[in-house]
């Protein structure tokens, strides 16, 4: 943690200090130099580790704060999570993924929702029940109190697009309002929650 590391120069200087007479050390002993070298290796490894960690955070994972209640109870307002910005270069976007994307009507804003249907899928909502290709979805992540009874007419998701919904259906602005989201707007997948501590773990 910041502010807890000892000054390497003072540690090395202490380790390499000359032993007092009568301490039993032979003249020219190299043990203090080995200790100093050990500190140098530790500092080097620490710098390398921090550099790697910074690379991972900057280029692979992005810490974000959830604002709003549209993804409750899966994600709560003000919850902190990590978003993997690289994963969709290696694997396709899948149903059930919680994705972060640029709001289609204002790309300066970012939204977070769950993927419900993919390109070519037919999706509709009847009395709160979501159907994809005429199959009712089993959505255990949507408690009964969070459902929305408003219907949504059947559409076919366009090519390279995804139909996304918030888990808190009655409090979410999602594809029911602004339509399917183009793949080019999706830039990450929510993968890990780290704050508050009781939400620590994989995002599901």
Buried (B, 14 or more C-beta within 10 A) or exposed (E): EEEEEEEBEEBBEEBBEEEEEEEEEEEEEEEBEEBBBEBEEEBEEEEEEEEEEEEEEEEBBBEBEBEBBBBBEBBBEEBBBBBBBEBBEEEEBEBEBBBBBBBBEEEEEBBBBBBBBBBEBBBBBEEBEBBBEEEEBEBEBBEEEBBBEEEBEEBBBEEEBBBBBBBBBBBBBBBBEEBBBBBEBBBBBBBBBEEEEEBEEEBE
